[in-house]
Amino acid sequence: MAQSEQKDEKKIEKEEHRDERIEQTGQATLDENGKLENIHLISIIGEIEGHDNLSNNSKTTKYEHILPSLAAIEDSSEIKGVLVLLNTMGGDVEAGLAIAEMIASLSKPTVSLVLGGSHSIGVPIAVSTDYSYIVPTGTMVIHPVRMNGMVIGVPQTFDYFKLIQDRITGFVCNHCSIDKNSLEELMTETGILTKDVGTILVGEEAVKHGIIDEVGGIDKAIAKLHEMIQAKGTESSSK
């Protein structure tokens, strides 16, 4: 078999593997930029699934896919940076915080991009990266913790709600510019969400409140990530 035919077969096999990986996990490795700076792409879409499986009709992000991938990224010598795309309605609090904490603890440069929206527990994930973008029409819904199922109306239950809420607000405030009082005001706003409390921020509004760093699209996000990768490489070589 000629070398050109072998190369074509390998290319087709690689593309099929990439397509299958994207379909199953929403992840891909961006390795054709010619800069030897492989970027791992992770998409957080639909509802973030917790310990219970959601219906087959729901678009979900499974934390059992994301967490091992993040560990493999940290251990990889080939992956130089991580790009996180978000279009999520939120979901399980514990799973969302686990993903956010894992991303925040990576030693490699990370950039997030909010597309359609990053609501509820998607907010901590959006701010967990080193730098964050939101498209002009992207939205972020900020509201207090909600619980499904039966709630026992005793003081201990409400103390537990408060503890979970403090974990979320603490993480968000530690990873972006908004202060706790301002964030809690957005969470308890009563005049924006019909029959509910909370705030919807669109594009530039999320930047003005200090939650997201900049308005921009995929071009800016990838360019910023390459810039950070190069800066980290320069810093490492000078030591």
NULOMAR-155757 format. One record per residue (C-alpha): x, y, z. Coordinates in steps of 0.25 Angstrom, whole numbers, plus 5000, padded with zeros to 4 digits. Example, Ala and Ser with C-alpha at 12.3 -4.5 7.8 and 13.67 -1.06 7.14 Angstrom:
! residues 2
504949825031;505549965029;
! end
This chain:
! residues 239
500050005000;500550144996;500950235007;499950335002;498850235004;499250195018;499250345022;497850365016;497350245024;498050295037;497350425035;496050365032;496150275044;496550395053;495350485048;494450365051;494950355065;494850505067;493450505062;493050385071;493750455083;492950585081;491650505080;491850425092;492550525102;492550665095;494050665095;495150675085;496650705084;496950825075;498350785070;498350845056;498750985059;500150975054;500751025067;500950895075;499950945085;498950845086;497650895093;496650805099;495150845097;494050815107;492650855105;491650865116;490350855110;488850835114;488650795129;489850755137;489550615142;489750575157;489650435163;488250405156;488150375141;487250475134;486350425123;486950385109;486150505103;487050605111;488350665106;489250645118;490650665123;491150545131;492150575142;492750435141;493150475127;493750615130;494550585143;495350465138;495650555125;496150665134;497050575142;497650515128;497850665123;498650695136;499450575134;499750595119;500950655113;500350675100;499150755104;499550905107;498250975110;496750955112;495551015105;494151005112;492951035104;491651055112;490251055108;489550995120;488251015128;488950975141;488650845148;489250765160;489950855170;490950755175;491350705161;491450855156;492350895167;493250765166;493450805151;493750955155;494750915166;495450815156;495550925145;496051025155;497150935160;497750905147;499150955145;498950975130;498351105124;496851105123;495851185116;494351175116;493251235106;491851245110;490951225097;489451215098;489451215113;490151175126;489051175136;489051135151;490151045155;490751075141;491151205147;492251145156;492751065144;492851185135;493751265145;494551145149;495551165137;496751265137;495951355127;494551355122;493751405110;492251425107;491651445094;490851575092;489451495093;489951395103;489151395117;489451355131;488351335141;488751355155;487751305166;487851235180;487951085182;486651005179;486350865184;485550765177;484650665184;484150665199;484750775208;484650755223;484250885229;485250885241;486350985244;487350885240;486850875226;486951025224;488351025230;488750925220;488151005209;488951125214;490251045215;490151005200;489851145196;491051195203;491951095196;491451135183;491551285185;492851265192;493451195180;492851295170;493451415177;494751355179;494851335164;494351465158;494251605162;492851615167;492751635183;491851545191;490851655194;490651695180;490451545176;489451515187;488651645182;488651585168;488151445174;487051505182;486551605171;484951595170;484651685159;485351615147;484951465147;483451445146;482851375159;484351345163;485551415169;486851445162;487451515151;487751495136;489051555131;489251575116;490551585109;491251715114;490351715127;491151595132;492451665129;491951795136;491651725148;493051665149;492551515147;493151495133;494451555128;494151595114;493051595102;493551515091;493351385082;494151265079;495251345071;495651425083;495551305093;496451215085;497451335082;497451365097;497751225101;498951215091;499451345097;499351285111;500051155107;501151235100;501351325113;501351195122;502451135113;503251265113;503151265128;503551115130;504751135120;505251255128;505351185141;
! end
